[in-house]
Amino acid sequence: MSPPVLQYSDYNDLMDILSRTDHDNTYSDLMSKETKVLDTVNAVVKHYQQTKPKNERFTSLTVADMANAFVTDMSKMFTELVDSSKSKNPDYMKIFTGGNRLIYLGILVLFISFIMALAAF
């Protein structure tokens, strides 16, 4: 879902309303524009609230929770890999990209490379 964007035409319409000399319909026209702006702001807030938990979910974990989630997710991923290898057309992209699995795979690769670097000394 992409964030809502206030159109330039809305700004021009608002400036046209404000520059009028006839004030009879100006208030009702301004209020109709205000509801559009309010709807836009509400849509932006809703979009922020929907994307915020996705971004903060991984960074707000403690080390113990992260390790537990890492082990749990990796074991689920390897189980899915074993189960999908029995089928004729396994969907590896779905297995590797589900949830935070890309982050966990990156951590696993870093951990393995760190262990191999220590073994080289």
Number of C-alpha atoms within 10 A of each C-alpha: 6 6 12 14 10 12 8 9 9 13 13 11 13 16 12 11 18 15 10 11 8 9 11 9 10 16 12 11 14 16 11 13 17 13 11 14 15 12 13 16 15 13 15 16 14 13 15 12 11 12 12 11 11 12 10 10 10 14 10 11 12 10 10 9 12 15 13 12 16 19 13 11 18 17 12 13 18 13 13 16 16 12 11 15 13 9 9 7 8 15 13 12 8 9 18 18 13 11 12 15 16 13 13 19 17 11 13 14 12 12 12 12 12 12 11 11 10 9 8 7 5
